[in-house]
Every structure is written in C-alpha cells, then in structure tokens.
Amino acid sequence: MKKEDLLNDDFLKQFRTAGELNSFLQQLQKRAVEKMLEGELDAHLGYEKHQNSDNPNSRNGYSTKTIKNTFGEAEIRVPRDRDGSFEPALVPKRRSMAEGVENVIISMYAKGMSNQDIEEQIRELYDINVSSSTISRVTGAVAEDIVAWRNRL
C-alpha cells in the first residue's frame, strides 16, 4: 500500500474539528518518534529487540521525557541501554524541544521579533510554553550569524 493511499477521503472524514486532527497528529508524531528511537538503539547495540547477541551492552527499559514539538507537548518513552552509552540523535539528552520549534524561534528572531513576542506566538501557534531563557538560549546560538546576515549590505 502506498503512503498516499493511507490518507484517502474516508480516513480524513473522521476528523470533525481542528482539535481532533491535531490530537491525531500529536499521537502519530509521538509513536513515530518512539519507533525511530528504538531504531537508533538497535543501531547502537548492533541488534534488534528480542534478538540474541554477544554484546555485553543490552536494553535497559525506558525513561520518559516530555518534548515540545509543533503539535504541542508529548510525553515519549526513550529507550535506555545498560551501560548508559546510548545518546539519541533524534531527541538528544537534556533537550526538550524538537528542532522544528527551534527553527521557528530562530526564524521569528531573525525577522526582528522580541523574546516576549516569540514566546506569545509559540504559545498561540503550538499551545506550548517556552520560557524567555529558552528562547535566549536558542537565539543566542545563532545571534552572531543573524547580525552578520542583517548587516550584509
């Protein structure tokens, strides 16, 4: 079955409100992220879940993490390994915001919006609260590049 066939009219008719669609997309993204994290751990360990291996490192349950993404907040299960060497690339340790939201923050900042305006826009657009300090951290990482770009002429 093609991916395009999954999104047929009958499927799409079940969503009666934007809230229902957003809820579905949030759950879909949550499940997709969790599956991709499982794949990352498989690659890290060198074997898939439920396979036997000579690798002394093995799966060691899950930790939970709340991430902020373009559909709001989602609590995901992040797989762990026994020796603690697994560093997920998709959702890095000590980060709670998806790259897409960070890109939106950087874009708004590049257009001259204040941290407070960005905070309000993110809350209105994605229904998530992002602190001013988080916005400063995200924008600070690229501030020099943005200033150079603005002054390029």
N, C-alpha and C positions, 0 to 999 in steps of 0.2 A: 504494500500500500504506500502510495506517495504521501509525503508530508502535506501537500496541498489538499489532498482528499480528506484529511482529518478535519479541516476547517470548512466543511460544507455548510450549506444554509441550515439544514436541520440541527446541526450542532450549535450554530450561532444563535438560533432562535430561542434556545433555552435561557439566554441571558436577557432579563427584562429591564434591568437597570444598570447604570454605570458601576454602581457598588457591587452588584453580583459579578460583573465581568472583572472588576479589579480584584475581588476576593479570589476568583478562579485563577487569575494571572499570578497573584501572590503565592498561592499554593503550588502552582505549576513551577514557578521560579524556585521556590523552596525545595521541591522534590528534585528538580534538575540540578541545583547546586549540591544537594546531598549526594546524588548519584555521581557527579563529577568529582567530589571529594573522595568518594570511595574509589574511583578510578585512579586518582592521584596516589592514594595509599597503596593500591595494587601495584602501581608502577614503582613506588618507593621500596616496597617489600620484595618485589620480583615475583609475586604470585597472587592469584585471585583468592577471594574469600572462599573458605571451605576446601581449599586445596592443601595438600600436604607439602611441606617444604623443609629443607635442611637449614634454612635461615634461622639463626637464633632469635632474631627480632620477629615479633608477631603482633597481630592486632591486640588492642587492649581496651576495648569498649569505645565509648564516645564521651565527649564533653558537649555541653550545649553553649550556644553563642547567639546573641541577638545581633542581627545585622540590619543596617539601614540600606534600603535599595529604592529603586524608582517606584516600587509599588507599596512602600511603607516599611514597617519593621517586620522582620520574620525571625522566629527562633529556629535555628538549624542545629542538627546533630553533626558534630565534627569528629570523624574517626581519629583514634589515637593509636600509636604503636607503643610497645612495651618499653623500649629504651628512650623514648621521647625525642627521637631524631626527625620525626615527620614534621616538615614545615610546609603546610598547604600554600600553593601559589595562588589559588583562586580566592581564598579568604585568609590572608596572612594572619598569623598570631598577633594579638594586641591591636587589631584593626577592626572596626565595627561598621565601616561604611563601604558600600560597593563602589567600584571605580566609576560607574556611570553617574552616581550622585556627585562624586568628587569632580568629575569633568563638568557637570552643570555649575557647580560652585565656582570653578575656575573661569568658566565662560562668563558668568554673571560679573565676576570681579573684573575681568578683562574689559567688560563693557562699562566699567566705572561705578557699579553699584556698591553701596556701603555694606559693611558686615551685617548691620541690622536689617537692611533691605533684603539681603541674601537670605538671612535667617527667616524672615517673614515669607519670602517667596517659596523657599523649600518647604516650609510648613504648609502653605496653601496648596502647592503643587503635589506634594508627596505624602502629606499628613505625617511627617516625622519632625521631631525636634532636633535641630543641630545647634549646638552651642556656639557662641561667638568665638570662644577659644578654639574650637574645632575648625571653624571657618578660617580663622587666622592661621592655624597650622597648615591647612590645605593651601591657602593662597600664598602664604609665606614661602612655600617650597618653590613657587614659580614667579614670585613678585619681581625679581630682578629681570627675568626674561620678559615679563609683561611690560615693565617700564622701558626696556630697550626697544620692544616692538612698537610701543606708543610713540617713542621719540625717533623712530627710524627715518623720518623725512627731514 
